[in-house]
Amino acid sequence: MKFSIDNGFLEYEIVGSGLPVLFIHGYPLSRKIWSLQLNALSNIATTISIDLRGHGDSYPFDGPYTMDLLADDCKKLLEYLHFFSPVVVCGLSMGGYVILSMYKKYPEYVKGMILTSTRPGPDSPEGKIKRDISISTVHQHGSRLIAENMLPNLFSPVTLTENLQLVNQIHTMMVNTSVQGIIGALQGIRDRPDSVPLLSKIRCPVLIVHGTEDKIVPMNEAEMMEQQIPNSRLVKIYNTGHLPNLEQPDIYNQTLRDFLRS
């Protein structure tokens, strides 16, 4: 379904009934990474997934996509859907950055957080240089080279060898992400603020989920968040990389179900 915004549109999906839960994907993916969660949780929650600017089926807006801008987009979608009471927000990787910006700007909208495969700190100087190299790569070669470079780092060794269907599905999703979307997201990720000082001020319940084989965000980032966020709990999912919701969906879904029921 389309939601008009800024002379373009964002695509979203809404399924189920109950406590509203907004799912925010990572870069350079789409709302479709949450399909297994929407189906599994629709009997206890109103599940909403969004294609961020330039990703999935949303309009390829020019960037940069700051994390505050993406947080504003999520808030506007909730208002469009007439959710004015606090909701649970679930984000993966870049989606986690968006959630932290959303909490900083609109804490009254956030009933609880699910932070998956993400970190609170900014890019290091070396990280910023890598983002610039990736931006240059996309300008020259399009989305395919980015997808091929990222793919091996997204999954655990078990997934890479035993679930080729999932690996190919994510490769296709990344290749189909617009050039504008990749560049806009990279600019926003590169320039995102430091959210570490926010952690101790978070007052809502927080579930942190992290794969033990994540090559993109080390486990110590998740452990640090659990130490600094007052009402938080870390769940480690074994034999998974950066996409635990897809690599071990049954465990991930049960973890979310337990959190939402609590």
C-alpha positions in Angstrom: 0.0 0.0 0.0 1.2 3.5 -0.8 1.5 6.5 1.5 2.1 9.8 -0.2 5.0 12.0 1.2 7.2 14.8 -0.1 6.1 14.6 -3.8 6.7 10.8 -3.8 5.5 7.8 -1.8 6.5 5.1 0.7 5.2 1.6 0.5 4.0 -0.2 3.6 2.2 -3.4 4.7 -0.2 -3.8 7.7 -1.4 -7.2 9.0 -3.1 -8.5 12.1 -4.7 -6.9 15.1 -3.6 -6.0 18.6 -0.6 -4.0 19.9 0.9 -2.0 17.0 4.4 -3.0 16.1 6.4 -1.1 13.4 9.2 -3.0 11.6 12.0 -1.0 10.1 14.4 -2.8 7.8 18.2 -2.3 7.3 20.3 -1.1 4.4 20.0 -1.9 1.5 17.0 -4.2 2.1 13.2 -3.8 2.1 10.1 -4.4 4.2 10.0 -7.9 2.8 12.7 -9.1 5.2 9.9 -9.0 7.9 7.4 -11.1 6.1 7.9 -14.1 8.4 7.5 -11.9 11.4 4.3 -10.2 10.1 2.7 -13.6 9.5 3.8 -15.2 12.8 2.8 -12.3 15.0 -0.4 -11.1 13.3 -2.5 -13.0 15.8 -1.2 -10.9 18.8 -0.2 -7.6 17.1 -1.0 -5.1 14.4 2.2 -5.5 12.4 3.3 -2.7 10.1 6.4 -2.8 7.8 7.7 0.1 5.8 9.9 0.5 2.8 12.2 3.4 3.7 13.0 6.0 1.1 14.6 4.5 -2.1 14.3 1.0 -0.8 11.9 -1.8 -1.9 8.9 -0.3 -3.7 9.2 3.2 -2.3 10.0 6.2 -4.4 13.7 6.8 -5.1 14.0 10.2 -3.4 17.3 12.0 -3.7 19.4 11.9 -0.5 20.8 12.3 2.0 18.5 10.2 4.2 19.4 11.4 7.7 18.2 9.1 10.5 16.0 12.0 11.7 14.4 12.2 8.3 13.7 8.5 8.3 12.3 8.7 11.8 10.0 11.5 10.7 8.8 9.3 7.8 8.0 6.5 10.3 6.1 8.9 12.6 4.1 10.3 9.6 3.2 6.8 8.5 1.9 6.0 12.0 -0.1 9.2 12.0 -1.5 8.4 8.6 -2.6 5.1 9.9 -4.2 6.8 13.0 -1.8 5.3 15.5 -1.4 8.2 18.0 -0.7 6.0 21.1 2.8 4.6 21.7 3.8 1.6 19.5 6.6 -1.0 19.7 9.3 -0.3 17.1 11.5 -3.1 15.8 14.5 -2.2 13.7 17.4 -4.2 12.1 20.8 -2.6 11.6 20.1 0.9 10.0 16.5 0.4 11.3 18.0 0.4 14.8 19.6 3.8 14.1 16.2 5.1 12.9 14.6 3.8 16.2 17.1 5.6 18.3 16.5 8.9 16.4 12.8 8.3 16.7 13.1 7.9 20.5 15.3 11.0 20.8 12.7 13.1 18.9 9.4 11.4 19.8 9.7 9.4 23.0 6.0 9.6 23.5 5.5 7.4 20.3 7.6 4.6 21.6 6.1 2.0 23.9 9.0 -0.5 23.5 12.0 -1.2 21.3 13.4 -4.3 19.6 17.0 -3.5 18.5 18.3 -6.2 16.2 21.9 -6.4 14.8 22.5 -2.7 15.5 24.8 -0.4 17.4 24.4 3.0 19.1 27.7 4.7 18.1 28.6 6.7 15.0 30.9 5.7 12.2 34.6 5.9 13.0 36.7 8.0 10.7 37.7 4.8 8.9 34.1 3.8 8.6 33.2 7.2 7.1 35.9 6.7 4.4 34.4 3.2 3.6 31.0 4.8 3.2 32.4 7.3 0.7 34.1 4.5 -1.2 30.8 2.7 -1.4 29.0 5.8 -2.6 31.6 6.2 -5.3 31.2 2.5 -6.2 27.4 2.8 -6.6 27.8 6.0 -8.8 30.1 4.0 -11.1 28.7 0.5 -11.0 25.2 0.6 -9.7 23.7 -1.6 -7.0 25.0 -5.0 -8.1 28.6 -4.6 -6.9 27.5 -3.3 -3.5 25.2 -6.4 -3.2 28.0 -8.8 -4.1 30.4 -7.2 -1.7 28.0 -7.2 1.2 26.4 -10.7 0.7 29.1 -12.9 2.3 29.2 -10.7 5.4 25.4 -10.8 6.1 25.1 -14.5 7.0 26.6 -17.1 9.2 28.7 -19.8 7.6 25.8 -22.3 8.2 23.3 -20.1 6.3 25.8 -19.5 3.4 26.2 -23.2 2.8 22.8 -24.6 3.8 20.2 -21.9 2.8 21.1 -20.8 -0.7 17.5 -19.8 -1.3 17.6 -17.2 1.4 21.1 -16.0 0.2 19.8 -15.6 -3.3 16.6 -13.9 -2.2 18.6 -11.2 -0.2 21.0 -10.8 -3.1 18.1 -10.0 -5.4 16.6 -7.6 -2.9 19.8 -5.6 -2.7 20.4 -5.6 -6.4 16.9 -4.1 -6.9 17.4 -1.3 -4.4 17.6 2.0 -6.2 20.9 3.8 -6.7 19.3 6.9 -5.0 18.3 4.7 -2.1 21.7 3.2 -1.6 23.5 6.6 -1.8 20.9 8.4 0.4 21.2 5.7 3.0 25.0 5.6 3.0 25.1 9.3 3.4 22.7 9.1 6.4 24.5 6.2 8.0 27.9 7.9 7.5 26.7 11.1 9.2 24.5 9.6 11.9 24.9 11.1 15.4 26.3 9.3 18.4 23.3 7.8 20.3 25.4 6.3 23.2 24.5 9.2 25.5 20.8 8.4 24.9 21.0 4.8 26.1 20.9 5.6 29.9 17.9 7.8 29.3 15.7 5.2 27.6 12.7 4.5 29.8 10.7 2.0 27.8 11.3 -1.8 27.7 14.0 -2.8 25.2 14.7 -6.2 23.7 18.2 -6.5 22.1 18.6 -9.4 19.6 22.0 -10.3 18.1 23.4 -13.2 16.1 26.5 -14.8 17.5 28.1 -14.9 14.0 27.4 -11.3 13.0 30.4 -10.0 11.0 29.0 -6.5 10.5 28.2 -5.5 14.1 30.3 -7.3 16.9 28.4 -8.8 19.8 30.1 -6.4 22.3 28.0 -3.6 20.8 24.9 -5.5 21.9 26.3 -6.3 25.3 27.2 -2.6 25.8 23.6 -1.6 25.0 22.3 -4.1 27.5 24.6 -2.7 30.2 23.6 0.9 29.5 19.9 0.7 28.8 18.1 0.4 32.1 15.1 -1.9 31.2 16.8 -4.0 28.6 17.5 -7.7 27.8 19.9 -9.2 25.3 19.0 -12.4 23.5 21.8 -14.1 21.6 20.8 -16.3 18.7 23.4 -18.9 17.8 24.5 -19.8 14.2 23.2 -16.6 12.8 24.8 -13.6 11.3 23.4 -10.1 10.6 19.9 -11.3 9.7 18.7 -13.5 12.6 15.0 -12.8 11.8 15.6 -14.7 8.5 18.3 -17.2 9.5 16.5 -18.5 12.6 13.0 -17.2 12.2 11.3 -19.6 14.7 13.6 -18.6 17.5 13.5 -14.9 16.6 9.7 -14.9 16.4 9.3 -16.7 19.7 11.7 -14.1 21.3 9.5 -11.3 20.0 6.3 -13.0 21.0 7.6 -13.4 24.6 8.6 -9.7 24.7 5.3 -8.4 23.3 3.3 -10.5 25.8 5.4 -9.2 28.7 
